[in-house]
């Protein structure tokens, strides 16, 4: 387990919602201030968050999207900055499979929850029979230079990671200003509410997932969240229910 931030590679340099994002220009969609949605990733929604001198790719997706994501990051670097970090909300293939190869190219650290890192390394089995079957069908390789997240942690200034277990044991969500990146901890409705993830069989701990939903509801209110960026719904503005 490592915590050093490495120099970005020169290789990079050489899903209806209340309101769709205000700018949709090639190659990457701007959601809110310094938050972008990947257009070329495969699997789940992927995002890019640009901070002061740091840029994180969140959930870059499946291995089949490698070339598209790399080209998209290259083409967008004048807007996003050069990528310095890869963040995985959880270990599922549709969010994390490309991470190892992308990290090897960009030469940056990967951040993920400790419990999910243990599953990805093979130290611990996936927590349910259904998930163990999924792991035999499709698997993600454990990246090098992983910084494990236990509890709440600021990855870089303004980008806060915090635990949202339930979907997976080590699931994390991220807050950037008024944007909440929830991975698969919840689903987002068209009217800007949140609910349990739609694919119930993949939820590792349903009671914990309900607790996480309550936590996220409170955070949306107290942190004055305006946008929810989930893993399998279009980025959506927060609904009136949270007013």
C-alpha positions as CSV (number, residue, x, y, z in Angstrom):
1,X,0.0,0.0,0.0
2,X,1.5,3.3,-1.1
3,X,0.6,6.9,-0.5
4,X,3.1,8.8,-2.7
5,X,1.7,10.8,-5.6
6,X,3.7,10.1,-8.7
7,X,4.4,12.3,-11.7
8,X,1.8,11.9,-14.5
9,X,3.1,10.0,-17.5
10,X,4.2,11.8,-20.6
11,X,2.0,9.3,-22.5
12,X,-1.0,11.4,-21.6
13,X,0.7,14.6,-22.8
14,X,2.5,13.1,-26.3
15,X,-27.2,7.7,-18.3
16,X,-33.3,11.5,-18.3
17,X,-32.6,14.0,-15.6
18,X,-34.1,17.2,-14.3
19,X,-31.6,19.2,-16.1
20,X,-28.9,17.9,-18.4
21,X,-25.5,19.4,-18.1
22,X,-25.1,23.0,-19.3
23,X,-22.3,22.2,-21.7
24,X,-21.8,19.2,-24.0
25,X,-18.8,19.7,-26.2
26,X,-16.3,17.3,-27.6
27,X,-14.7,15.4,-26.2
28,X,-16.0,15.5,-22.6
29,X,-19.3,16.7,-21.0
30,X,-19.0,19.5,-18.4
31,X,-21.5,18.7,-15.5
32,X,-20.6,21.5,-13.0
33,X,-17.6,23.6,-12.2
34,X,-14.5,21.4,-12.9
35,X,-16.5,18.2,-13.0
36,X,-16.8,16.3,-16.3
37,X,-18.3,13.1,-17.5
38,X,-16.3,10.7,-19.7
39,X,-17.9,10.0,-23.0
40,X,-15.6,7.1,-24.2
41,X,-15.5,4.9,-21.1
42,X,-17.3,1.5,-21.2
43,X,-19.5,0.1,-18.5
44,X,-20.5,2.5,-15.8
45,X,-20.4,6.3,-15.9
46,X,-16.9,7.7,-15.4
47,X,-16.0,11.2,-14.3
48,X,-13.1,13.7,-14.1
49,X,-12.6,16.2,-11.3
50,X,-10.1,19.0,-11.7
51,X,-8.6,20.6,-8.6
52,X,-5.8,23.0,-8.0
53,X,-2.8,21.2,-9.7
54,X,-4.5,17.8,-9.4
55,X,-7.0,16.0,-11.6
56,X,-8.8,12.7,-10.7
57,X,-10.4,10.2,-13.0
58,X,-13.3,8.5,-11.2
59,X,-14.4,5.0,-12.2
60,X,-12.8,4.8,-15.7
61,X,-14.7,1.6,-16.5
62,X,-14.1,-1.6,-18.3
63,X,-10.9,-2.8,-20.1
64,X,-12.6,-2.5,-23.5
65,X,-12.7,1.3,-23.0
66,X,-9.0,1.8,-22.5
67,X,-8.1,3.4,-25.9
68,X,-11.1,5.6,-25.9
69,X,-10.6,6.9,-22.4
70,X,-6.9,7.5,-22.9
71,X,-7.6,9.5,-26.1
72,X,-10.4,11.4,-24.4
73,X,-8.2,12.4,-21.5
74,X,-5.5,13.5,-23.9
75,X,-7.9,15.6,-26.0
76,X,-9.4,17.2,-23.0
77,X,-6.2,18.0,-21.0
78,X,-6.5,21.7,-21.7
79,X,-9.8,21.7,-19.9
80,X,-9.2,19.1,-17.2
81,X,-5.4,19.3,-16.6
82,X,-3.2,16.3,-16.7
83,X,-4.5,13.3,-14.7
84,X,-2.7,12.8,-11.4
85,X,-5.0,10.3,-9.7
86,X,-7.4,7.4,-10.4
87,X,-10.2,6.9,-7.9
88,X,-12.4,3.8,-7.7
89,X,-15.7,4.1,-5.9
90,X,-15.7,0.2,-5.7
91,X,-14.2,-2.8,-7.2
92,X,-16.9,-3.9,-9.8
93,X,-15.7,-4.7,-13.3
94,X,-17.8,-2.0,-15.0
95,X,-16.1,0.7,-12.8
96,X,-12.6,-0.6,-12.2
97,X,-11.4,-3.2,-14.8
98,X,-9.4,-0.7,-16.8
99,X,-7.7,0.9,-13.8
100,X,-4.6,-1.3,-13.8
101,X,-3.7,-0.7,-17.4
102,X,-4.6,3.0,-17.3
103,X,-2.5,3.4,-14.2
104,X,0.5,1.8,-15.9
105,X,0.2,4.2,-18.7
106,X,-0.4,7.4,-16.7
107,X,1.9,6.4,-13.8
108,X,-0.4,7.8,-11.1
109,X,-1.8,6.3,-7.8
110,X,-5.1,4.5,-7.5
111,X,-7.4,5.3,-4.5
112,X,-10.1,2.9,-3.3
113,X,-11.7,1.6,-0.1
114,X,-9.7,-0.8,2.0
115,X,-12.3,-3.5,2.1
116,X,-12.7,-3.5,-1.7
117,X,-8.9,-3.5,-2.1
118,X,-8.7,-6.7,-0.1
119,X,-11.3,-8.3,-2.4
120,X,-9.6,-7.1,-5.5
121,X,-6.2,-8.5,-4.3
122,X,-7.8,-11.8,-3.6
123,X,-7.2,-11.7,0.2
124,X,-10.9,-11.9,0.8
125,X,-13.6,-13.5,-1.2
126,X,-16.5,-11.4,-2.6
127,X,-19.1,-11.3,0.1
128,X,-22.1,-13.1,-1.5
129,X,-22.5,-16.2,-3.6
130,X,-23.9,-14.1,-6.5
131,X,-20.8,-11.8,-6.4
132,X,-18.5,-14.8,-6.2
133,X,-20.1,-16.1,-9.4
134,X,-19.7,-12.7,-11.1
135,X,-16.1,-12.7,-10.1
136,X,-15.5,-16.0,-11.9
137,X,-17.2,-14.6,-15.1
138,X,-15.3,-11.3,-15.2
139,X,-12.5,-10.0,-12.9
140,X,-10.5,-6.9,-12.4
141,X,-6.8,-7.0,-11.7
142,X,-5.4,-5.3,-8.7
143,X,-3.4,-2.2,-9.7
144,X,0.0,-1.2,-8.5
145,X,0.5,1.7,-6.0
146,X,-3.0,1.6,-4.4
147,X,-3.7,4.0,-1.6
148,X,-6.4,2.4,0.6
149,X,-9.1,4.6,2.1
150,X,-10.5,3.9,5.5
151,X,-12.9,6.5,6.9
152,X,-13.1,10.0,5.5
153,X,-10.2,11.3,3.5
154,X,-9.4,14.3,1.4
155,X,-7.7,12.9,-1.7
156,X,-6.7,16.4,-2.7
157,X,-7.9,19.8,-1.7
158,X,-11.7,19.9,-2.1
159,X,-12.1,16.2,-3.2
160,X,-13.5,14.4,-0.2
161,X,-13.9,10.6,-0.1
162,X,-16.1,8.9,2.6
163,X,-17.4,5.4,3.2
164,X,-20.7,4.3,1.6
165,X,-20.8,0.5,2.2
166,X,-23.6,-1.8,1.2
167,X,-23.3,-2.2,-2.5
168,X,-19.8,-3.5,-1.7
169,X,-18.0,-3.6,1.7
170,X,-15.5,-0.9,0.8
171,X,-17.6,1.3,-1.4
172,X,-16.8,5.1,-1.2
173,X,-18.5,8.2,-2.5
174,X,-16.9,11.6,-3.3
175,X,-17.9,15.2,-2.8
176,X,-16.5,18.0,-4.8
177,X,-18.1,21.4,-4.0
178,X,-21.8,21.0,-4.7
179,X,-21.4,17.7,-6.6
180,X,-21.8,14.2,-5.1
181,X,-20.3,11.3,-7.0
182,X,-22.1,8.2,-5.6
183,X,-20.9,5.3,-7.6
184,X,-23.4,2.4,-7.1
185,X,-24.2,3.2,-3.5
186,X,-27.6,4.5,-4.7
187,X,-29.6,5.0,-7.9
188,X,-30.9,8.5,-8.8
189,X,-34.5,9.1,-10.0
190,X,-35.5,11.4,-12.8
191,X,-36.9,13.9,-10.3
192,X,-33.6,14.1,-8.4
193,X,-34.3,11.7,-5.5
194,X,-32.1,8.7,-4.5
195,X,-33.1,5.1,-3.9
196,X,-31.6,1.7,-3.5
197,X,-29.5,0.5,-6.4
198,X,-31.7,-1.0,-9.0
199,X,-29.8,-4.3,-9.4
200,X,-30.6,-5.7,-5.9
201,X,-28.8,-9.1,-6.3
202,X,-25.4,-7.3,-6.5
203,X,-26.0,-5.4,-3.2
204,X,-23.6,-7.1,-0.7
205,X,-25.3,-6.0,2.5
206,X,-28.9,-4.6,2.1
207,X,-29.2,-3.3,5.6
208,X,-25.9,-1.4,5.3
209,X,-27.0,-0.1,1.9
210,X,-30.2,1.4,3.5
211,X,-28.0,3.0,6.2
212,X,-25.8,4.5,3.5
213,X,-28.9,5.9,1.6
214,X,-29.9,7.7,4.9
215,X,-26.4,9.0,5.2
216,X,-26.4,10.3,1.7
217,X,-29.8,12.0,2.1
218,X,-28.4,13.9,5.1
219,X,-25.3,14.8,3.3
220,X,-27.2,16.1,0.3
221,X,-29.1,18.4,2.6
222,X,-26.3,19.6,4.9
223,X,-23.7,20.0,2.2
224,X,-26.1,21.8,-0.1
225,X,-25.5,19.3,-2.9
226,X,-26.8,20.5,-6.3
227,X,-25.7,17.6,-8.6
228,X,-25.7,13.8,-8.1
229,X,-23.4,11.9,-10.4
230,X,-24.2,8.2,-10.1
231,X,-22.8,5.1,-11.8
232,X,-25.7,4.2,-14.0
233,X,-28.0,7.2,-14.2
234,X,-27.4,10.5,-16.0
235,X,-26.0,13.3,-13.9
236,X,-29.0,14.8,-12.2
237,X,-29.9,18.0,-10.3
238,X,-31.1,17.4,-6.7
239,X,-34.9,17.3,-6.5
240,X,-37.3,19.4,-4.4
241,X,-37.6,16.6,-1.9
242,X,-34.3,17.8,-0.4
243,X,-35.4,21.4,0.0
